[in-house]
Amino acid sequence: MSLSFANSIAVQSRARALVPLCVGAGAYLFFLHVGDTLLQDSDSFWQIKIGQWILDHGAMPYTDFYSFTRTGESWISTSWLSQVLFAFSYAQWDWAGPVILTAIAMALTAAIFVHLLDAQIEASRAVLFALLALLLSMHHVLARPHILALPVMVAWVGLLMAAADRRSAPSWLWLPLMALWANLHGGFVLGLALIGPISLEAVEHAEKGRRLQLFMRWVLFGVGALIASCCTPYGWRTLLGATNILSLGELLSVIFEWMPANFATFTSFEGALLGLIALGYYRGLVLSAPRIFLILFLTWSALTHVRSVDAFAFLVPLVLAKPLGEMFPRAQTDAPSTDRWPARYVAALGALMIVAASWTSTMLYMGHHRFAFTMTHTPVAAVDLLEQRKPQRIFNAYQFGGYLISRNIPVFIDGRAELYGEKFVMDFFKATEGKKPELLPRLLDAYKIDATILVADAPGPQILDQLRGWKRIHTDDVAVIHVRTGAQTDVAPEAETAKGASK
């Protein structure tokens, strides 16, 4: 090998080592720049509030104490560590803290993703997959716990797929990743579920004489992962809490992130699905049965619940990495052992420089930009008025629950759907969205409500305008307030007439 050729290979090796770092830095700066778009889900309010409670009391919540409809009922926080991190960052830097934390999580996700793909495919293709994955997940990148767990999910599945590609068992040293995931977010059950099909990929391609032994090692690893997932303050109850959301039935069809994918208009997810099908047909991509199952499972999950598009975007490329690497082989670029500057040293130095540059950019940006939560979920003026009137029980819109909790006001309902249950939340939606308007006065009377705060452009306020005993006292672009006047809360004659005409 000539000296010039060896130097060329060494340069390529160093450049490859820096690619994941550069992609991660780019992702961080991008999400920092669009940071205000990360603050548009009212769940962020109660997530931070619970994290602050944990920090203040040095204890974990086991019952609800934020609503008046479920006070004292059993409830655990399956995202307690994320909530603590968000609360701490918020206390230090106001809303800039959660934005920076979310941007860091996305940067780690992108860097880990590219690093894992780079072991199988060319760096340029790995970067392209990273950009596509970030595009697909944009709608769900919010300052919430699932984002802090995203890099752990990518690392966990990537390491399992790497072990399967080597036809070996995963290392026991990876189990702390599962413990970390279980403390960050309830989505860790996906990581447990994927152990089975990934293990079949490893066993199917192993030598016949060692298949049983390899299978048993994967089984033991799965048991270890299950135990690791219970290494939380709640122990085994973490598993139960993480799966409760899946038992909400019809309710999952009305909460946006749990809704099925909608192809009424063209979306990036639809484009990704068509591209995946086209790739299979055009290149004749041949996959093993376990890999086909993994792709079908991830696709089905994303079609069933839009929140699962994140997993589809980042995990499907990891499943396809080895087959794609075999289809598009790359030139050997391993640097010779005589290289005075190994790639790992260059990567370490590059990492320090990139972190320093990113942090400097963050400080400069924060110096002239103040991050603020989207106003559609922060009915500031309406809540100020309610605090002046001091009502005892407030019937609030679902998306206002988090903000009311942040203002220390007991809520009727909030984003913890698993606490309230399917029937309660469905009755609420049907009553306030006009599907069953007769339910609204029943709920108001049953829970002795003396004030309501609902979304301005929803049917609920119009229904209340026609109820005897209720008076509208405030209206703005965000919220409408009605208060009880003391009269019987039955439907007014004109409402009954309209109801009869609709029949």
Secondary structure, DSSP 4 states (H G I P E B T S, - for coil): --HHHHHHHHHHHHHHHHHHHHHHHHHHHHHHHTGGGG---THHHHHHHHHHHHHHHTS---B--SBSSSTT-B---TTHHHHHHHHHHHHHHTTHHHHHHHHHHHHHHHHHHHHHHHTTS-HHHHHHHHHHHHHHHGGG--SSHHHHHHHHHHHHHHHHHHHHHTTSPPPGGGHHHHHHHHHH-TTHHHHHHHHHHHHHHHHHTS-GGGHHHHHHHHHHHHHHHHHHHT-STTTTHHHHHHHHGGG-GGGGGTSGGGSPP--SS--HHHHHHHHHHHHHHHHT----HHHHHHHHHHHHHHHH-GGGHHHHHHHHHHHHHHHHHHHS-----PPPTT-SS-HHHHHHHHHHHHHHHHHHHHHHHHHH------GGG--HHHHHHHHHH--S-EEE-GGGHHHHHHTT--BS--S-HHHH-HHHHHHHHHHHTTSSTTHHHHHHHHTT--EEEEETTSHHHHHHHTBTTEEEEEE-SSEEEEEE-SS--PBPHHHHHHHHHH-
